[in-house]
Amino acid sequence: MASIGYARVSTRDKNLDAQLDWLRAGGCEKVFVEHASGVLAKRPALDDALEYLRSGDTLVVTKLDRLSRSVRNLKEVADALEAQGLGLKALSQGIDTTTPGGRWSGQDDRDQGVSGPGDV
């Protein structure tokens, strides 16, 4: 069971170092990197990360807003991961669906940091 990271910044002039440091410290053995706005429907590095994951693996991000474009999109991604036997961790938010109490319910999207402006 591997931890696979996904880091995204919205433009090439933004720095990925903080995200990469968090993901490495979080035990990620491989990290997929994206330089694209979160509003874009096509994110090739995310697609590559999702294809790379195997049952029992965990997709790791620093914050949920690095992964999804909206709460609806986050729910779709989380449901797809769960259906494939994959976990999801958001390191800075303490979310870990691989733990007994860690399933994200999506009840209060403001607390999940989905629409935050930061890149960490």
C-alpha positions as CSV (number, residue, x, y, z in Angstrom):
1,M,0.0,0.0,0.0
2,A,1.6,3.1,-1.2
3,S,1.1,6.8,-0.6
4,I,1.1,8.7,-3.9
5,G,1.2,12.5,-3.8
6,Y,-0.4,15.1,-6.1
7,A,0.7,18.7,-6.1
8,R,-0.8,21.5,-8.1
9,V,-0.1,25.2,-8.5
10,S,-2.2,27.4,-10.7
11,T,0.6,29.0,-12.7
12,R,4.2,28.2,-13.6
13,D,5.4,31.2,-11.6
14,K,4.0,29.7,-8.3
15,N,6.4,27.7,-6.2
16,L,5.7,24.0,-5.5
17,D,8.4,23.6,-2.8
18,A,6.1,23.8,0.2
19,Q,3.7,21.2,-1.2
20,L,6.5,18.9,-2.2
21,D,8.1,19.1,1.3
22,W,4.7,18.3,2.9
23,L,4.1,15.4,0.6
24,R,7.6,13.9,1.1
25,A,7.3,14.4,4.9
26,G,3.9,12.6,4.6
27,G,5.6,9.5,3.2
28,C,4.8,9.8,-0.5
29,E,7.0,7.6,-2.5
30,K,5.9,9.3,-5.8
31,V,4.5,12.7,-6.5
32,F,2.7,13.9,-9.6
33,V,3.0,17.6,-10.3
34,E,0.5,19.9,-12.1
35,H,0.9,23.5,-13.3
36,A,-2.7,24.3,-14.1
37,S,-5.7,26.2,-12.8
38,G,-8.0,24.1,-10.6
39,V,-11.0,25.2,-12.7
40,L,-9.7,23.3,-15.8
41,A,-11.5,20.1,-16.4
42,K,-8.4,18.5,-17.9
43,R,-5.5,17.9,-15.5
44,P,-3.2,15.4,-17.0
45,A,-1.0,14.9,-13.9
46,L,-4.0,14.1,-11.8
47,D,-5.2,11.7,-14.4
48,D,-1.8,10.0,-14.4
49,A,-1.8,9.9,-10.6
50,L,-5.3,8.3,-10.5
51,E,-4.2,5.7,-13.1
52,Y,-1.0,4.9,-11.2
53,L,-2.9,4.1,-7.9
54,R,-3.6,0.5,-7.1
55,S,-6.1,-0.9,-4.6
56,G,-5.1,-0.1,-1.1
57,D,-3.0,2.9,-2.1
58,T,-3.7,6.4,-0.9
59,L,-3.8,9.7,-2.8
60,V,-2.2,12.4,-0.7
61,V,-2.6,16.1,-1.2
62,T,-1.6,19.0,1.1
63,K,-5.1,20.6,0.9
64,L,-8.3,19.5,-0.7
65,D,-8.3,22.6,-2.9
66,R,-5.2,21.3,-4.6
67,L,-7.3,18.2,-5.7
68,S,-10.7,19.6,-6.7
69,R,-12.4,22.4,-8.5
70,S,-15.5,22.5,-6.3
71,V,-17.2,20.6,-3.5
72,R,-19.2,18.7,-6.1
73,N,-16.0,17.7,-7.9
74,L,-14.3,16.8,-4.6
75,K,-17.2,14.5,-3.7
76,E,-17.0,12.8,-7.2
77,V,-13.2,12.2,-6.8
78,A,-13.6,11.0,-3.2
79,D,-16.4,8.6,-4.2
80,A,-14.4,7.3,-7.2
81,L,-11.4,6.7,-4.9
82,E,-13.5,4.9,-2.4
83,A,-15.1,2.7,-5.0
84,Q,-11.7,1.6,-6.2
85,G,-10.5,0.7,-2.7
86,L,-8.3,3.8,-2.5
87,G,-7.7,6.2,0.4
88,L,-7.5,10.0,0.4
89,K,-5.4,12.2,2.7
90,A,-5.3,16.0,3.0
91,L,-2.2,16.5,5.2
92,S,-2.8,20.1,6.4
93,Q,-6.4,19.4,7.2
94,G,-6.0,16.1,9.1
95,I,-8.3,14.3,6.6
96,D,-7.5,10.6,6.2
97,T,-10.1,8.3,4.7
98,T,-8.0,5.3,5.6
99,T,-8.7,5.7,9.3
100,P,-11.9,4.5,11.0
101,G,-13.2,8.0,11.6
102,G,-11.6,9.6,8.6
103,R,-14.3,9.4,5.9
104,W,-15.1,12.9,4.6
105,S,-18.8,13.5,4.6
106,G,-18.8,16.8,2.8
107,Q,-21.3,18.3,5.2
108,D,-19.4,21.5,5.8
109,D,-17.4,22.4,2.7
110,R,-16.1,25.6,4.2
111,D,-14.1,23.6,6.8
112,Q,-12.6,21.5,4.1
113,G,-10.7,24.3,2.4
114,V,-12.0,23.6,-1.0
115,S,-12.2,27.2,-2.1
116,G,-9.1,28.6,-0.3
117,P,-6.7,30.8,-2.3
118,G,-3.5,29.4,-1.0
119,D,-1.1,27.0,-2.8
120,V,0.0,25.0,0.2
